[in-house]
Amino acid sequence: MDFNKLFSLEGKVALVTGAAYGIGFAIAEAYAKAGAKIAFNCRSQHHMDQALADYKAKGIEAKGYICDVTDEEQVKNMVAD
């Protein structure tokens, strides 16, 4: 059974907080393998730039946002985009 077809995320966007590295990055990779485009946030421009390069190298379409999830206005702006 092909789980990627069973749980297809084609045409969807997955917003994964903390997906610049570590477990969040691995989760975003799994969503991308299921067909999702990736949106992620982090608080550091350096980490965001590195993650975008890593996603691109893996052929994953991703968009990064500088956003502190404890700041409601920043979260609203990120989600609105």
mmCIF file of the N, C-alpha and C atoms, coordinates in Angstrom:
data_MODEL
# 
_entry.id   MODEL 
# 
loop_
_atom_site.group_PDB 
_atom_site.id 
_atom_site.type_symbol 
_atom_site.label_atom_id 
_atom_site.label_alt_id 
_atom_site.label_comp_id 
_atom_site.label_asym_id 
_atom_site.label_entity_id 
_atom_site.label_seq_id 
_atom_site.pdbx_PDB_ins_code 
_atom_site.Cartn_x 
_atom_site.Cartn_y 
_atom_site.Cartn_z 
_atom_site.occupancy 
_atom_site.B_iso_or_equiv 
_atom_site.pdbx_formal_charge 
_atom_site.auth_seq_id 
_atom_site.auth_comp_id 
_atom_site.auth_asym_id 
_atom_site.auth_atom_id 
_atom_site.pdbx_PDB_model_num 
ATOM 1   N N  . MET A 1 1  ? 0.854  -1.183 0.000  1.00 0.00 ? 1  MET A N  1 
ATOM 2   C CA . MET A 1 1  ? 0.000  0.000  0.000  1.00 0.00 ? 1  MET A CA 1 
ATOM 3   C C  . MET A 1 1  ? 0.896  1.242  0.000  1.00 0.00 ? 1  MET A C  1 
ATOM 4   N N  . ASP A 1 2  ? 0.620  2.172  -0.887 1.00 0.00 ? 2  ASP A N  1 
ATOM 5   C CA . ASP A 1 2  ? 1.387  3.407  -0.982 1.00 0.00 ? 2  ASP A CA 1 
ATOM 6   C C  . ASP A 1 2  ? 0.735  4.468  -0.094 1.00 0.00 ? 2  ASP A C  1 
ATOM 7   N N  . PHE A 1 3  ? 1.334  4.696  1.070  1.00 0.00 ? 3  PHE A N  1 
ATOM 8   C CA . PHE A 1 3  ? 0.757  5.638  2.029  1.00 0.00 ? 3  PHE A CA 1 
ATOM 9   C C  . PHE A 1 3  ? 0.769  7.071  1.516  1.00 0.00 ? 3  PHE A C  1 
ATOM 10  N N  . ASN A 1 4  ? 1.736  7.408  0.646  1.00 0.00 ? 4  ASN A N  1 
ATOM 11  C CA . ASN A 1 4  ? 1.754  8.763  0.098  1.00 0.00 ? 4  ASN A CA 1 
ATOM 12  C C  . ASN A 1 4  ? 0.522  9.033  -0.753 1.00 0.00 ? 4  ASN A C  1 
ATOM 13  N N  . LYS A 1 5  ? 0.024  8.021  -1.458 1.00 0.00 ? 5  LYS A N  1 
ATOM 14  C CA . LYS A 1 5  ? -1.204 8.201  -2.236 1.00 0.00 ? 5  LYS A CA 1 
ATOM 15  C C  . LYS A 1 5  ? -2.424 8.177  -1.326 1.00 0.00 ? 5  LYS A C  1 
ATOM 16  N N  . LEU A 1 6  ? -2.383 7.310  -0.320 1.00 0.00 ? 6  LEU A N  1 
ATOM 17  C CA . LEU A 1 6  ? -3.497 7.200  0.617  1.00 0.00 ? 6  LEU A CA 1 
ATOM 18  C C  . LEU A 1 6  ? -3.689 8.501  1.402  1.00 0.00 ? 6  LEU A C  1 
ATOM 19  N N  . PHE A 1 7  ? -2.582 9.119  1.768  1.00 0.00 ? 7  PHE A N  1 
ATOM 20  C CA . PHE A 1 7  ? -2.618 10.350 2.557  1.00 0.00 ? 7  PHE A CA 1 
ATOM 21  C C  . PHE A 1 7  ? -2.064 11.522 1.749  1.00 0.00 ? 7  PHE A C  1 
ATOM 22  N N  . SER A 1 8  ? -2.494 11.660 0.516  1.00 0.00 ? 8  SER A N  1 
ATOM 23  C CA . SER A 1 8  ? -1.982 12.693 -0.373 1.00 0.00 ? 8  SER A CA 1 
ATOM 24  C C  . SER A 1 8  ? -2.298 14.094 0.156  1.00 0.00 ? 8  SER A C  1 
ATOM 25  N N  . LEU A 1 9  ? -1.303 14.952 0.079  1.00 0.00 ? 9  LEU A N  1 
ATOM 26  C CA . LEU A 1 9  ? -1.471 16.357 0.447  1.00 0.00 ? 9  LEU A CA 1 
ATOM 27  C C  . LEU A 1 9  ? -1.285 17.260 -0.771 1.00 0.00 ? 9  LEU A C  1 
ATOM 28  N N  . GLU A 1 10 ? -1.441 16.682 -1.963 1.00 0.00 ? 10 GLU A N  1 
ATOM 29  C CA . GLU A 1 10 ? -1.327 17.462 -3.198 1.00 0.00 ? 10 GLU A CA 1 
ATOM 30  C C  . GLU A 1 10 ? -2.283 18.654 -3.141 1.00 0.00 ? 10 GLU A C  1 
ATOM 31  N N  . GLY A 1 11 ? -1.768 19.826 -3.532 1.00 0.00 ? 11 GLY A N  1 
ATOM 32  C CA . GLY A 1 11 ? -2.587 21.027 -3.556 1.00 0.00 ? 11 GLY A CA 1 
ATOM 33  C C  . GLY A 1 11 ? -2.777 21.680 -2.197 1.00 0.00 ? 11 GLY A C  1 
ATOM 34  N N  . LYS A 1 12 ? -2.120 21.156 -1.175 1.00 0.00 ? 12 LYS A N  1 
ATOM 35  C CA . LYS A 1 12 ? -2.238 21.698 0.184  1.00 0.00 ? 12 LYS A CA 1 
ATOM 36  C C  . LYS A 1 12 ? -0.945 22.399 0.574  1.00 0.00 ? 12 LYS A C  1 
ATOM 37  N N  . VAL A 1 13 ? -1.046 23.279 1.553  1.00 0.00 ? 13 VAL A N  1 
ATOM 38  C CA . VAL A 1 13 ? 0.122  23.921 2.151  1.00 0.00 ? 13 VAL A CA 1 
ATOM 39  C C  . VAL A 1 13 ? 0.175  23.504 3.606  1.00 0.00 ? 13 VAL A C  1 
ATOM 40  N N  . ALA A 1 14 ? 1.323  23.001 4.029  1.00 0.00 ? 14 ALA A N  1 
ATOM 41  C CA . ALA A 1 14 ? 1.518  22.618 5.426  1.00 0.00 ? 14 ALA A CA 1 
ATOM 42  C C  . ALA A 1 14 ? 2.329  23.710 6.114  1.00 0.00 ? 14 ALA A C  1 
ATOM 43  N N  . LEU A 1 15 ? 1.757  24.313 7.145  1.00 0.00 ? 15 LEU A N  1 
ATOM 44  C CA . LEU A 1 15 ? 2.469  25.302 7.951  1.00 0.00 ? 15 LEU A CA 1 
ATOM 45  C C  . LEU A 1 15 ? 3.066  24.563 9.138  1.00 0.00 ? 15 LEU A C  1 
ATOM 46  N N  . VAL A 1 16 ? 4.384  24.478 9.155  1.00 0.00 ? 16 VAL A N  1 
ATOM 47  C CA . VAL A 1 16 ? 5.082  23.731 10.203 1.00 0.00 ? 16 VAL A CA 1 
ATOM 48  C C  . VAL A 1 16 ? 5.938  24.716 10.991 1.00 0.00 ? 16 VAL A C  1 
ATOM 49  N N  . THR A 1 17 ? 5.589  24.926 12.253 1.00 0.00 ? 17 THR A N  1 
ATOM 50  C CA . THR A 1 17 ? 6.384  25.833 13.074 1.00 0.00 ? 17 THR A CA 1 
ATOM 51  C C  . THR A 1 17 ? 7.675  25.132 13.469 1.00 0.00 ? 17 THR A C  1 
ATOM 52  N N  . GLY A 1 18 ? 8.749  25.895 13.454 1.00 0.00 ? 18 GLY A N  1 
ATOM 53  C CA . GLY A 1 18 ? 10.037 25.335 13.848 1.00 0.00 ? 18 GLY A CA 1 
ATOM 54  C C  . GLY A 1 18 ? 10.622 24.364 12.841 1.00 0.00 ? 18 GLY A C  1 
ATOM 55  N N  . ALA A 1 19 ? 10.277 24.504 11.564 1.00 0.00 ? 19 ALA A N  1 
ATOM 56  C CA . ALA A 1 19 ? 10.738 23.555 10.548 1.00 0.00 ? 19 ALA A CA 1 
ATOM 57  C C  . ALA A 1 19 ? 12.033 23.995 9.875  1.00 0.00 ? 19 ALA A C  1 
ATOM 58  N N  . ALA A 1 20 ? 12.796 24.860 10.528 1.00 0.00 ? 20 ALA A N  1 
ATOM 59  C CA . ALA A 1 20 ? 14.077 25.272 9.967  1.00 0.00 ? 20 ALA A CA 1 
ATOM 60  C C  . ALA A 1 20 ? 15.140 24.197 10.163 1.00 0.00 ? 20 ALA A C  1 
ATOM 61  N N  . TYR A 1 21 ? 14.966 23.348 11.169 1.00 0.00 ? 21 TYR A N  1 
ATOM 62  C CA . TYR A 1 21 ? 15.932 22.276 11.429 1.00 0.00 ? 21 TYR A CA 1 
ATOM 63  C C  . TYR A 1 21 ? 15.319 21.269 12.394 1.00 0.00 ? 21 TYR A C  1 
ATOM 64  N N  . GLY A 1 22 ? 16.003 20.182 12.597 1.00 0.00 ? 22 GLY A N  1 
ATOM 65  C CA . GLY A 1 22 ? 15.591 19.187 13.583 1.00 0.00 ? 22 GLY A CA 1 
ATOM 66  C C  . GLY A 1 22 ? 14.310 18.453 13.229 1.00 0.00 ? 22 GLY A C  1 
ATOM 67  N N  . ILE A 1 23 ? 13.531 18.156 14.262 1.00 0.00 ? 23 ILE A N  1 
ATOM 68  C CA . ILE A 1 23 ? 12.300 17.389 14.087 1.00 0.00 ? 23 ILE A CA 1 
ATOM 69  C C  . ILE A 1 23 ? 11.315 18.129 13.178 1.00 0.00 ? 23 ILE A C  1 
ATOM 70  N N  . GLY A 1 24 ? 11.213 19.430 13.334 1.00 0.00 ? 24 GLY A N  1 
ATOM 71  C CA . GLY A 1 24 ? 10.312 20.207 12.482 1.00 0.00 ? 24 GLY A CA 1 
ATOM 72  C C  . GLY A 1 24 ? 10.671 20.085 11.009 1.00 0.00 ? 24 GLY A C  1 
ATOM 73  N N  . PHE A 1 25 ? 11.966 20.089 10.709 1.00 0.00 ? 25 PHE A N  1 
ATOM 74  C CA . PHE A 1 25 ? 12.420 19.930 9.326  1.00 0.00 ? 25 PHE A CA 1 
ATOM 75  C C  . PHE A 1 25 ? 12.030 18.555 8.803  1.00 0.00 ? 25 PHE A C  1 
ATOM 76  N N  . ALA A 1 26 ? 12.215 17.529 9.621  1.00 0.00 ? 26 ALA A N  1 
ATOM 77  C CA . ALA A 1 26 ? 11.862 16.160 9.218  1.00 0.00 ? 26 ALA A CA 1 
ATOM 78  C C  . ALA A 1 26 ? 10.359 16.023 8.982  1.00 0.00 ? 26 ALA A C  1 
ATOM 79  N N  . ILE A 1 27 ? 9.559  16.664 9.819  1.00 0.00 ? 27 ILE A N  1 
ATOM 80  C CA . ILE A 1 27 ? 8.106  16.630 9.637  1.00 0.00 ? 27 ILE A CA 1 
ATOM 81  C C  . ILE A 1 27 ? 7.734  17.312 8.318  1.00 0.00 ? 27 ILE A C  1 
ATOM 82  N N  . ALA A 1 28 ? 8.342  18.462 8.056  1.00 0.00 ? 28 ALA A N  1 
ATOM 83  C CA . ALA A 1 28 ? 8.065  19.176 6.810  1.00 0.00 ? 28 ALA A CA 1 
ATOM 84  C C  . ALA A 1 28 ? 8.468  18.336 5.597  1.00 0.00 ? 28 ALA A C  1 
ATOM 85  N N  . GLU A 1 29 ? 9.596  17.633 5.688  1.00 0.00 ? 29 GLU A N  1 
ATOM 86  C CA . GLU A 1 29 ? 10.011 16.747 4.593  1.00 0.00 ? 29 GLU A CA 1 
ATOM 87  C C  . GLU A 1 29 ? 8.958  15.675 4.328  1.00 0.00 ? 29 GLU A C  1 
ATOM 88  N N  . ALA A 1 30 ? 8.422  15.099 5.389  1.00 0.00 ? 30 ALA A N  1 
ATOM 89  C CA . ALA A 1 30 ? 7.399  14.056 5.240  1.00 0.00 ? 30 ALA A CA 1 
ATOM 90  C C  . ALA A 1 30 ? 6.147  14.622 4.577  1.00 0.00 ? 30 ALA A C  1 
ATOM 91  N N  . TYR A 1 31 ? 5.728  15.817 4.983  1.00 0.00 ? 31 TYR A N  1 
ATOM 92  C CA . TYR A 1 31 ? 4.574  16.453 4.346  1.00 0.00 ? 31 TYR A CA 1 
ATOM 93  C C  . TYR A 1 31 ? 4.855  16.715 2.865  1.00 0.00 ? 31 TYR A C  1 
ATOM 94  N N  . ALA A 1 32 ? 6.069  17.163 2.562  1.00 0.00 ? 32 ALA A N  1 
ATOM 95  C CA . ALA A 1 32 ? 6.431  17.428 1.169  1.00 0.00 ? 32 ALA A CA 1 
ATOM 96  C C  . ALA A 1 32 ? 6.404  16.145 0.344  1.00 0.00 ? 32 ALA A C  1 
ATOM 97  N N  . LYS A 1 33 ? 6.874  15.049 0.918  1.00 0.00 ? 33 LYS A N  1 
ATOM 98  C CA . LYS A 1 33 ? 6.834  13.762 0.211  1.00 0.00 ? 33 LYS A CA 1 
ATOM 99  C C  . LYS A 1 33 ? 5.395  13.344 -0.083 1.00 0.00 ? 33 LYS A C  1 
ATOM 100 N N  . ALA A 1 34 ? 4.466  13.791 0.759  1.00 0.00 ? 34 ALA A N  1 
ATOM 101 C CA . ALA A 1 34 ? 3.045  13.490 0.545  1.00 0.00 ? 34 ALA A CA 1 
ATOM 102 C C  . ALA A 1 34 ? 2.404  14.493 -0.414 1.00 0.00 ? 34 ALA A C  1 
ATOM 103 N N  . GLY A 1 35 ? 3.203  15.467 -0.909 1.00 0.00 ? 35 GLY A N  1 
ATOM 104 C CA . GLY A 1 35 ? 2.712  16.382 -1.929 1.00 0.00 ? 35 GLY A CA 1 
ATOM 105 C C  . GLY A 1 35 ? 2.452  17.809 -1.495 1.00 0.00 ? 35 GLY A C  1 
ATOM 106 N N  . ALA A 1 36 ? 2.635  18.118 -0.222 1.00 0.00 ? 36 ALA A N  1 
ATOM 107 C CA . ALA A 1 36 ? 2.343  19.472 0.266  1.00 0.00 ? 36 ALA A CA 1 
ATOM 108 C C  . ALA A 1 36 ? 3.456  20.456 -0.083 1.00 0.00 ? 36 ALA A C  1 
ATOM 109 N N  . LYS A 1 37 ? 3.070  21.702 -0.253 1.00 0.00 ? 37 LYS A N  1 
ATOM 110 C CA . LYS A 1 37 ? 4.030  22.796 -0.267 1.00 0.00 ? 37 LYS A CA 1 
ATOM 111 C C  . LYS A 1 37 ? 4.265  23.137 1.196  1.00 0.00 ? 37 LYS A C  1 
ATOM 112 N N  . ILE A 1 38 ? 5.445  23.623 1.514  1.00 0.00 ? 38 ILE A N  1 
ATOM 113 C CA . ILE A 1 38 ? 5.805  23.861 2.907  1.00 0.00 ? 38 ILE A CA 1 
ATOM 114 C C  . ILE A 1 38 ? 5.904  25.349 3.202  1.00 0.00 ? 38 ILE A C  1 
ATOM 115 N N  . ALA A 1 39 ? 5.284  25.755 4.288  1.00 0.00 ? 39 ALA A N  1 
ATOM 116 C CA . ALA A 1 39 ? 5.468  27.082 4.871  1.00 0.00 ? 39 ALA A CA 1 
ATOM 117 C C  . ALA A 1 39 ? 5.975  26.835 6.285  1.00 0.00 ? 39 ALA A C  1 
ATOM 118 N N  . PHE A 1 40 ? 6.968  27.605 6.695  1.00 0.00 ? 40 PHE A N  1 
ATOM 119 C CA . PHE A 1 40 ? 7.516  27.409 8.035  1.00 0.00 ? 40 PHE A CA 1 
ATOM 120 C C  . PHE A 1 40 ? 7.943  28.744 8.614  1.00 0.00 ? 40 PHE A C  1 
ATOM 121 N N  . ASN A 1 41 ? 8.091  28.753 9.900  1.00 0.00 ? 41 ASN A N  1 
ATOM 122 C CA . ASN A 1 41 ? 8.552  29.965 10.557 1.00 0.00 ? 41 ASN A CA 1 
ATOM 123 C C  . ASN A 1 41 ? 9.748  29.652 11.443 1.00 0.00 ? 41 ASN A C  1 
ATOM 124 N N  . CYS A 1 42 ? 10.514 30.688 11.682 1.00 0.00 ? 42 CYS A N  1 
ATOM 125 C CA . CYS A 1 42 ? 11.575 30.633 12.681 1.00 0.00 ? 42 CYS A CA 1 
ATOM 126 C C  . CYS A 1 42 ? 11.859 32.071 13.095 1.00 0.00 ? 42 CYS A C  1 
ATOM 127 N N  . ARG A 1 43 ? 12.653 32.224 14.118 1.00 0.00 ? 43 ARG A N  1 
ATOM 128 C CA . ARG A 1 43 ? 12.925 33.571 14.628 1.00 0.00 ? 43 ARG A CA 1 
ATOM 129 C C  . ARG A 1 43 ? 14.225 34.145 14.089 1.00 0.00 ? 43 ARG A C  1 
ATOM 130 N N  . SER A 1 44 ? 15.004 33.334 13.385 1.00 0.00 ? 44 SER A N  1 
ATOM 131 C CA . SER A 1 44 ? 16.323 33.748 12.927 1.00 0.00 ? 44 SER A CA 1 
ATOM 132 C C  . SER A 1 44 ? 16.402 33.783 11.403 1.00 0.00 ? 44 SER A C  1 
ATOM 133 N N  . GLN A 1 45 ? 16.842 34.891 10.856 1.00 0.00 ? 45 GLN A N  1 
ATOM 134 C CA . GLN A 1 45 ? 17.033 35.000 9.403  1.00 0.00 ? 45 GLN A CA 1 
ATOM 135 C C  . GLN A 1 45 ? 18.064 33.979 8.932  1.00 0.00 ? 45 GLN A C  1 
ATOM 136 N N  . HIS A 1 46 ? 19.124 33.806 9.706  1.00 0.00 ? 46 HIS A N  1 
ATOM 137 C CA . HIS A 1 46 ? 20.172 32.842 9.349  1.00 0.00 ? 46 HIS A CA 1 
ATOM 138 C C  . HIS A 1 46 ? 19.598 31.434 9.217  1.00 0.00 ? 46 HIS A C  1 
ATOM 139 N N  . HIS A 1 47 ? 18.816 31.001 10.211 1.00 0.00 ? 47 HIS A N  1 
ATOM 140 C CA . HIS A 1 47 ? 18.227 29.661 10.161 1.00 0.00 ? 47 HIS A CA 1 
ATOM 141 C C  . HIS A 1 47 ? 17.234 29.534 9.002  1.00 0.00 ? 47 HIS A C  1 
ATOM 142 N N  . MET A 1 48 ? 16.482 30.594 8.753  1.00 0.00 ? 48 MET A N  1 
ATOM 143 C CA . MET A 1 48 ? 15.523 30.551 7.656  1.00 0.00 ? 48 MET A CA 1 
ATOM 144 C C  . MET A 1 48 ? 16.245 30.410 6.321  1.00 0.00 ? 48 MET A C  1 
ATOM 145 N N  . ASP A 1 49 ? 17.287 31.204 6.112  1.00 0.00 ? 49 ASP A N  1 
ATOM 146 C CA . ASP A 1 49 ? 18.036 31.135 4.857  1.00 0.00 ? 49 ASP A CA 1 
ATOM 147 C C  . ASP A 1 49 ? 18.651 29.753 4.653  1.00 0.00 ? 49 ASP A C  1 
ATOM 148 N N  . GLN A 1 50 ? 19.219 29.190 5.719  1.00 0.00 ? 50 GLN A N  1 
ATOM 149 C CA . GLN A 1 50 ? 19.817 27.856 5.624  1.00 0.00 ? 50 GLN A CA 1 
ATOM 150 C C  . GLN A 1 50 ? 18.755 26.808 5.305  1.00 0.00 ? 50 GLN A C  1 
ATOM 151 N N  . ALA A 1 51 ? 17.606 26.897 5.974  1.00 0.00 ? 51 ALA A N  1 
ATOM 152 C CA . ALA A 1 51 ? 16.528 25.933 5.735  1.00 0.00 ? 51 ALA A CA 1 
ATOM 153 C C  . ALA A 1 51 ? 16.010 26.039 4.306  1.00 0.00 ? 51 ALA A C  1 
ATOM 154 N N  . LEU A 1 52 ? 15.836 27.256 3.803  1.00 0.00 ? 52 LEU A N  1 
ATOM 155 C CA . LEU A 1 52 ? 15.367 27.426 2.425  1.00 0.00 ? 52 LEU A CA 1 
ATOM 156 C C  . LEU A 1 52 ? 16.344 26.791 1.439  1.00 0.00 ? 52 LEU A C  1 
ATOM 157 N N  . ALA A 1 53 ? 17.641 26.948 1.691  1.00 0.00 ? 53 ALA A N  1 
ATOM 158 C CA . ALA A 1 53 ? 18.651 26.318 0.834  1.00 0.00 ? 53 ALA A CA 1 
ATOM 159 C C  . ALA A 1 53 ? 18.562 24.797 0.928  1.00 0.00 ? 53 ALA A C  1 
ATOM 160 N N  . ASP A 1 54 ? 18.356 24.285 2.141  1.00 0.00 ? 54 ASP A N  1 
ATOM 161 C CA . ASP A 1 54 ? 18.243 22.832 2.333  1.00 0.00 ? 54 ASP A CA 1 
ATOM 162 C C  . ASP A 1 54 ? 16.999 22.278 1.641  1.00 0.00 ? 54 ASP A C  1 
ATOM 163 N N  . TYR A 1 55 ? 15.879 22.973 1.777  1.00 0.00 ? 55 TYR A N  1 
ATOM 164 C CA . TYR A 1 55 ? 14.651 22.532 1.106  1.00 0.00 ? 55 TYR A CA 1 
ATOM 165 C C  . TYR A 1 55 ? 14.851 22.544 -0.412 1.00 0.00 ? 55 TYR A C  1 
ATOM 166 N N  . LYS A 1 56 ? 15.438 23.622 -0.923 1.00 0.00 ? 56 LYS A N  1 
ATOM 167 C CA . LYS A 1 56 ? 15.657 23.737 -2.367 1.00 0.00 ? 56 LYS A CA 1 
ATOM 168 C C  . LYS A 1 56 ? 16.539 22.598 -2.869 1.00 0.00 ? 56 LYS A C  1 
ATOM 169 N N  . ALA A 1 57 ? 17.594 22.270 -2.124 1.00 0.00 ? 57 ALA A N  1 
ATOM 170 C CA . ALA A 1 57 ? 18.498 21.187 -2.514 1.00 0.00 ? 57 ALA A CA 1 
ATOM 171 C C  . ALA A 1 57 ? 17.778 19.845 -2.579 1.00 0.00 ? 57 ALA A C  1 
ATOM 172 N N  . LYS A 1 58 ? 16.726 19.697 -1.796 1.00 0.00 ? 58 LYS A N  1 
ATOM 173 C CA . LYS A 1 58 ? 15.947 18.457 -1.780 1.00 0.00 ? 58 LYS A CA 1 
ATOM 174 C C  . LYS A 1 58 ? 14.767 18.504 -2.750 1.00 0.00 ? 58 LYS A C  1 
ATOM 175 N N  . GLY A 1 59 ? 14.633 19.622 -3.471 1.00 0.00 ? 59 GLY A N  1 
ATOM 176 C CA . GLY A 1 59 ? 13.542 19.752 -4.430 1.00 0.00 ? 59 GLY A CA 1 
ATOM 177 C C  . GLY A 1 59 ? 12.193 20.024 -3.788 1.00 0.00 ? 59 GLY A C  1 
ATOM 178 N N  . ILE A 1 60 ? 12.221 20.600 -2.586 1.00 0.00 ? 60 ILE A N  1 
ATOM 179 C CA . ILE A 1 60 ? 10.989 20.882 -1.844 1.00 0.00 ? 60 ILE A CA 1 
ATOM 180 C C  . ILE A 1 60 ? 10.630 22.359 -1.999 1.00 0.00 ? 60 ILE A C  1 
ATOM 181 N N  . GLU A 1 61 ? 9.379  22.615 -2.394 1.00 0.00 ? 61 GLU A N  1 
ATOM 182 C CA . GLU A 1 61 ? 8.895  23.991 -2.493 1.00 0.00 ? 61 GLU A CA 1 
ATOM 183 C C  . GLU A 1 61 ? 8.549  24.481 -1.091 1.00 0.00 ? 61 GLU A C  1 
ATOM 184 N N  . ALA A 1 62 ? 9.239  25.525 -0.638 1.00 0.00 ? 62 ALA A N  1 
ATOM 185 C CA . ALA A 1 62 ? 9.038  26.017 0.727  1.00 0.00 ? 62 ALA A CA 1 
ATOM 186 C C  . ALA A 1 62 ? 9.109  27.535 0.765  1.00 0.00 ? 62 ALA A C  1 
ATOM 187 N N  . LYS A 1 63 ? 8.402  28.093 1.725  1.00 0.00 ? 63 LYS A N  1 
ATOM 188 C CA . LYS A 1 63 ? 8.448  29.531 1.983  1.00 0.00 ? 63 LYS A CA 1 
ATOM 189 C C  . LYS A 1 63 ? 8.665  29.714 3.478  1.00 0.00 ? 63 LYS A C  1 
ATOM 190 N N  . GLY A 1 64 ? 9.624  30.560 3.822  1.00 0.00 ? 64 GLY A N  1 
ATOM 191 C CA . GLY A 1 64 ? 9.934  30.793 5.229  1.00 0.00 ? 64 GLY A CA 1 
ATOM 192 C C  . GLY A 1 64 ? 9.477  32.159 5.698  1.00 0.00 ? 64 GLY A C  1 
ATOM 193 N N  . TYR A 1 65 ? 9.169  32.237 6.971  1.00 0.00 ? 65 TYR A N  1 
ATOM 194 C CA . TYR A 1 65 ? 8.723  33.479 7.602  1.00 0.00 ? 65 TYR A CA 1 
ATOM 195 C C  . TYR A 1 65 ? 9.494  33.692 8.897  1.00 0.00 ? 65 TYR A C  1 
ATOM 196 N N  . ILE A 1 66 ? 9.895  34.927 9.117  1.00 0.00 ? 66 ILE A N  1 
ATOM 197 C CA . ILE A 1 66 ? 10.432 35.294 10.423 1.00 0.00 ? 66 ILE A CA 1 
ATOM 198 C C  . ILE A 1 66 ? 9.216  35.610 11.279 1.00 0.00 ? 66 ILE A C  1 
ATOM 199 N N  . CYS A 1 67 ? 9.000  34.797 12.303 1.00 0.00 ? 67 CYS A N  1 
ATOM 200 C CA . CYS A 1 67 ? 7.797  34.946 13.118 1.00 0.00 ? 67 CYS A CA 1 
ATOM 201 C C  . CYS A 1 67 ? 8.014  34.326 14.488 1.00 0.00 ? 67 CYS A C  1 
ATOM 202 N N  . ASP A 1 68 ? 7.760  35.101 15.514 1.00 0.00 ? 68 ASP A N  1 
ATOM 203 C CA . ASP A 1 68 ? 7.768  34.612 16.892 1.00 0.00 ? 68 ASP A CA 1 
ATOM 204 C C  . ASP A 1 68 ? 6.328  34.230 17.225 1.00 0.00 ? 68 ASP A C  1 
ATOM 205 N N  . VAL A 1 69 ? 6.077  32.941 17.435 1.00 0.00 ? 69 VAL A N  1 
ATOM 206 C CA . VAL A 1 69 ? 4.699  32.478 17.642 1.00 0.00 ? 69 VAL A CA 1 
ATOM 207 C C  . VAL A 1 69 ? 4.088  32.966 18.948 1.00 0.00 ? 69 VAL A C  1 
ATOM 208 N N  . THR A 1 70 ? 4.876  33.600 19.809 1.00 0.00 ? 70 THR A N  1 
ATOM 209 C CA . THR A 1 70 ? 4.306  34.181 21.025 1.00 0.00 ? 70 THR A CA 1 
ATOM 210 C C  . THR A 1 70 ? 3.759  35.587 20.767 1.00 0.00 ? 70 THR A C  1 
ATOM 211 N N  . ASP A 1 71 ? 3.970  36.108 19.552 1.00 0.00 ? 71 ASP A N  1 
ATOM 212 C CA . ASP A 1 71 ? 3.488  37.435 19.177 1.00 0.00 ? 71 ASP A CA 1 
ATOM 213 C C  . ASP A 1 71 ? 2.289  37.269 18.238 1.00 0.00 ? 71 ASP A C  1 
ATOM 214 N N  . GLU A 1 72 ? 1.096  37.535 18.745 1.00 0.00 ? 72 GLU A N  1 
ATOM 215 C CA . GLU A 1 72 ? -0.137 37.301 17.993 1.00 0.00 ? 72 GLU A CA 1 
ATOM 216 C C  . GLU A 1 72 ? -0.166 38.036 16.661 1.00 0.00 ? 72 GLU A C  1 
ATOM 217 N N  . GLU A 1 73 ? 0.310  39.272 16.622 1.00 0.00 ? 73 GLU A N  1 
ATOM 218 C CA . GLU A 1 73 ? 0.294  40.046 15.379 1.00 0.00 ? 73 GLU A CA 1 
ATOM 219 C C  . GLU A 1 73 ? 1.204  39.417 14.328 1.00 0.00 ? 73 GLU A C  1 
ATOM 220 N N  . GLN A 1 74 ? 2.372  38.945 14.748 1.00 0.00 ? 74 GLN A N  1 
ATOM 221 C CA . GLN A 1 74 ? 3.277  38.292 13.799 1.00 0.00 ? 74 GLN A CA 1 
ATOM 222 C C  . GLN A 1 74 ? 2.639  37.030 13.223 1.00 0.00 ? 74 GLN A C  1 
ATOM 223 N N  . VAL A 1 75 ? 1.958  36.278 14.062 1.00 0.00 ? 75 VAL A N  1 
ATOM 224 C CA . VAL A 1 75 ? 1.297  35.053 13.600 1.00 0.00 ? 75 VAL A CA 1 
ATOM 225 C C  . VAL A 1 75 ? 0.180  35.401 12.618 1.00 0.00 ? 75 VAL A C  1 
ATOM 226 N N  . LYS A 1 76 ? -0.626 36.404 12.939 1.00 0.00 ? 76 LYS A N  1 
ATOM 227 C CA . LYS A 1 76 ? -1.705 36.822 12.036 1.00 0.00 ? 76 LYS A CA 1 
ATOM 228 C C  . LYS A 1 76 ? -1.150 37.233 10.674 1.00 0.00 ? 76 LYS A C  1 
ATOM 229 N N  . ASN A 1 77 ? -0.058 37.988 10.677 1.00 0.00 ? 77 ASN A N  1 
ATOM 230 C CA . ASN A 1 77 ? 0.552  38.430 9.423  1.00 0.00 ? 77 ASN A CA 1 
ATOM 231 C C  . ASN A 1 77 ? 1.087  37.248 8.618  1.00 0.00 ? 77 ASN A C  1 
ATOM 232 N N  . MET A 1 78 ? 1.696  36.292 9.306  1.00 0.00 ? 78 MET A N  1 
ATOM 233 C CA . MET A 1 78 ? 2.234  35.121 8.626  1.00 0.00 ? 78 MET A CA 1 
ATOM 234 C C  . MET A 1 78 ? 1.113  34.315 7.974  1.00 0.00 ? 78 MET A C  1 
ATOM 235 N N  . VAL A 1 79 ? 0.057  34.064 8.715  1.00 0.00 ? 79 VAL A N  1 
ATOM 236 C CA . VAL A 1 79 ? -1.047 33.244 8.212  1.00 0.00 ? 79 VAL A CA 1 
ATOM 237 C C  . VAL A 1 79 ? -1.791 33.966 7.087  1.00 0.00 ? 79 VAL A C  1 
ATOM 238 N N  . ALA A 1 80 ? -1.890 35.281 7.176  1.00 0.00 ? 80 ALA A N  1 
ATOM 239 C CA . ALA A 1 80 ? -2.591 36.052 6.144  1.00 0.00 ? 80 ALA A CA 1 
ATOM 240 C C  . ALA A 1 80 ? -1.880 35.980 4.800  1.00 0.00 ? 80 ALA A C  1 
ATOM 241 N N  . ASP A 1 81 ? -0.561 35.811 4.843  1.00 0.00 ? 81 ASP A N  1 
ATOM 242 C CA . ASP A 1 81 ? 0.221  35.747 3.603  1.00 0.00 ? 81 ASP A CA 1 
ATOM 243 C C  . ASP A 1 81 ? 0.028  34.392 2.972  1.00 0.00 ? 81 ASP A C  1 
# 
